[in-house]
Amino acid sequence: MGPDPRGPAQPRASGAGQDREDGLHQAAGSLRVLELHGSLAEALCLDCGQREARDHLQDRLREANPEWNPGIIAFAPDGDAELERQSESSFRVPPCLRCGGTLKPDVVFFGESVPRERVEAAWSLFSEAERLLVVGSSLTVFSGFRFVERAVRLGMPVAIVNRGPTRGDPNAAIRIEGSLSEVLPAVSEALASG
């Protein structure tokens, strides 16, 4: 964050690097968003690299599974759900439209590496920053935590807003416990009023 051309007291973010896959930053109007772990908005073919819009794939999933109805599903906060084995065995995933290969969400799963070009783009965005604000992340995985580590090495202040402890808490100049929907508007208002 730094001074905004609209006025000296307005907070400004030069960009957002996120480890989420849900597109919330874009929906909120952020223009420079780097999705470190990919995006659920697209599926990726593991064989040829072809991408397909998730909405389009969703239509194809419904067409391939007209009788499939898992019933009432309880979703976990990360979107996972527990299904009965018989529901899984009858489900058909359509192949890639280009090569017939296997599709997966265009996100980095646990055990996979973030693509090198995406990491380099994240470091480029980081290099423009004067401070690092971490919101809504436990920083459990190294791909996000390494930005906190580098900020500390460079003497860059780190602020963390999260519900629950994070791996970066010992490095935070400021640590705020709470709901992002409550804390962030209050911080923005406080910064704007000087």
N, C-alpha and C positions, 0 to 999 in steps of 0.2 A: 504494500500500500504506500502511497505517497501523495503529494499534493495533486489536486484535481484542477484542471483549467477552469472549472466552473466557479471556483472560489477557494480561498486558502484553507478553510476548515473542513472541506468535504473529503471524506475518505475515498481512496481509489485503489483498485486492484489492477495491476498491469496484466494479469492473466490468472487462470485457475488451472492447477494440475489436480486431477481427482483420481482417487483409486476406486471410485464407484463405477458402475456400469449402467446407470439408469438415466442419464441425460438430464438430470435436474438442473445443472448449471446452465445448460443451453436453454431450457424451458424458462429459467429465471432471467434470461436476457444476457448472460455472459457471452462475450464475443470471442475471446481467446481461451478456449478450453482444450486441455490435453487430457485425454482419457487414458491414464497410465495402464490400466488393466483391460482396455478395450471397451466395447459397447454392446449392449444387448439389442441394439437397434438393427444389427445385421447378423447373419449367419455366414460362416466361412467354410469353403470346401477344403478338406484336409489334403485332397489330391491335386487339385489344379489352382487353388487360391481364389476361385471365383467367389464373389460376395453376393448375397441375396438379402433384400430388405426383410426384416423380421415379420412385418405385417403380411408380406406376400407369402413367406414360408408358413405363417400361421394359417392362411387360407388353404395352402396345399396340405397341411397337417390335418385340417378338418375334412378335406376331401378324401384323404387316404384312410381316415378313421371315422366314417360316418356313424358307426354304432358305438363308438367308444365314449363312455361316460363314467368317469371315476367316482361319481357321486360327490358328496360334500367333502371338500378338502380343507384341512387346516394348514395354512401356510406359515412357515417360520419367517422371522424378520428379513432374512436374506432371500426369500422367495422359494426356498426349498419346500418340499412337501413329501410326506410319507404316503406311499400308495401300496395297495395290496399287490402281491406278486402276480396274481392272475390279470390285473389291470395292465401291468408292465408287459407281460408276455404277448398280449394281443395288439399292442401298439406298434404301428408302422411309421417309420421316419422316411419321408421321401428323399430320393437321391439328389445330388447336384444336377441342376438343369443343363449345365454345359458338358460334364464328363461322366455323370452317373456316380460320382464319388460320395464320400461320407461328409455330412454337414455337422458343424458344431457351432454354438454361439461364438461370436467373435470376441471372446474374452479370454484372459489368461487364467487358467485353472491352477489350483495348488499343484506345485511340482513343475509347472511350466515356467519358462523364462519370459520376461517382458521383451518384446522385439527390440533389437539394438537401436534401430532408427527412432523408436518411440522414446527410449531412455535418453538418447542424445537430444531429442527435441525437449524433453523435460528439463535436462540440465541447461539448455539454452534459455528456457523460460526462467529457471531458477537464477541464472546469472544476471538477470535484469532486476532482481528483487533486492530490497534493502532490509527486509525482515520476512519471516516465515510465519504464516498463520495456518495451523492445522485445525480443521473442524470435522468432527464426527468420524474420527478414525482411531482405532486402538493402536495403530502403528505396529501391529503384531508381525506383519510380514516385512522383510527387509526392503523390498522394492519401494515402500513408502518411507520407512524409517531412515533410510540412507540420506534423505534430504535433510532430516533433522540433524543427523550426525555431521554432515558437511556444513550446515548453518552454524553449528556450535564451533567447529574447527575454524571457520572464517570470522567468528565473533559476531555473527548475525543474530539478533534477538529472535527467539522462538516463542510464540504464544499458542496455547492449546485450549480449545473449547471442546469438551466431550462429556458425555454421560458415562461415568465409569473411568477407571484408571487407564493410562496409556503407557506404552513402552518409552515414550519420550518425556514423561513427566519430570524426571530428574534434570532434564536439560531445559525446561521451560522457564523463561523469565516471567511469564504470566501463565497461570493455569486456572481456567474457569470450569467448574463442574456445573453442568446443566443442559437443558434442552436447547438445541440450536435455534428452534423457532422462537424461543423466548430471549436467549442471550444475544444472538446476532443483531436483531433490530435495536436492542438497548445499547449495544456497543456502537452501532452505526450512528444512532441518535446522539450519544455522548460525544463521539468524535466530531460530528457535524456542528455541535453547539460550542465546541472549543474547549 
